[in-house]
Amino acid sequence: MNRDLRFFDSLTHYRIAKDYGISILSDLKNTEEEKKAILSKYQVDLSDNRNMVFRQANSKEPAKK
């Protein structure tokens, strides 16, 4: 088995570690307000971990067809 060129495994491990780190950081906060602030700060990373694209809705921008 070739240990080089295992990019998919590396990305998967990185995403799991990042999600785990964010969950530990939010668990260390005492109030719900601080936990929500952490989750909103890292929401792009959390959506990337779930293979989702995060896009904030902008009310000024018209919907593209």
C-alpha positions as CSV (number, residue, x, y, z in Angstrom):
1,M,0.0,0.0,0.0
2,N,1.3,3.3,-1.0
3,R,1.3,5.8,1.9
4,D,2.0,8.7,-0.3
5,L,-0.8,10.5,-2.2
6,R,-3.5,9.8,0.3
7,F,-5.0,13.2,0.0
8,F,-8.6,12.2,0.7
9,D,-7.6,10.5,4.0
10,S,-5.6,13.6,5.0
11,L,-8.5,15.9,4.3
12,T,-11.0,13.7,6.1
13,H,-8.7,13.6,9.2
14,Y,-8.2,17.4,9.1
15,R,-11.9,18.0,8.9
16,I,-12.7,15.6,11.8
17,A,-9.9,17.2,13.9
18,K,-11.2,20.7,13.2
19,D,-14.8,19.7,14.1
20,Y,-13.5,18.1,17.3
21,G,-11.5,21.2,18.2
22,I,-14.5,23.5,17.7
23,S,-16.7,21.3,19.8
24,I,-14.1,21.3,22.7
25,L,-13.8,25.1,22.4
26,S,-17.6,25.5,22.6
27,D,-17.8,23.1,25.6
28,L,-15.2,25.2,27.5
29,K,-17.4,28.2,27.4
30,N,-19.8,28.8,30.3
31,T,-22.7,30.6,28.9
32,E,-25.0,29.8,25.9
33,E,-24.3,33.2,24.4
34,E,-20.5,32.4,24.3
35,K,-21.2,29.0,22.8
36,K,-23.4,30.5,20.1
37,A,-20.7,33.0,19.3
38,I,-18.1,30.3,18.9
39,L,-20.4,28.3,16.6
40,S,-21.3,31.3,14.5
41,K,-17.6,32.2,14.2
42,Y,-16.7,28.8,12.9
43,Q,-19.9,28.0,11.0
44,V,-18.0,28.0,7.7
45,D,-15.7,25.3,9.0
46,L,-18.5,23.3,10.4
47,S,-20.4,23.4,7.1
48,D,-17.3,22.4,5.2
49,N,-16.9,19.4,7.5
50,R,-20.4,18.3,6.5
51,N,-19.5,18.9,2.8
52,M,-22.0,21.7,2.6
53,V,-21.5,25.2,1.1
54,F,-22.1,28.0,3.5
55,R,-23.5,31.3,2.2
56,Q,-24.9,34.1,4.2
57,A,-28.1,35.5,2.9
58,N,-27.8,39.1,2.0
59,S,-31.1,40.9,1.8
60,K,-29.7,43.7,-0.4
61,E,-28.5,41.2,-3.1
62,P,-31.2,40.1,-5.5
63,A,-31.7,36.4,-6.1
64,K,-29.9,35.1,-9.2
65,K,-31.8,33.0,-11.7
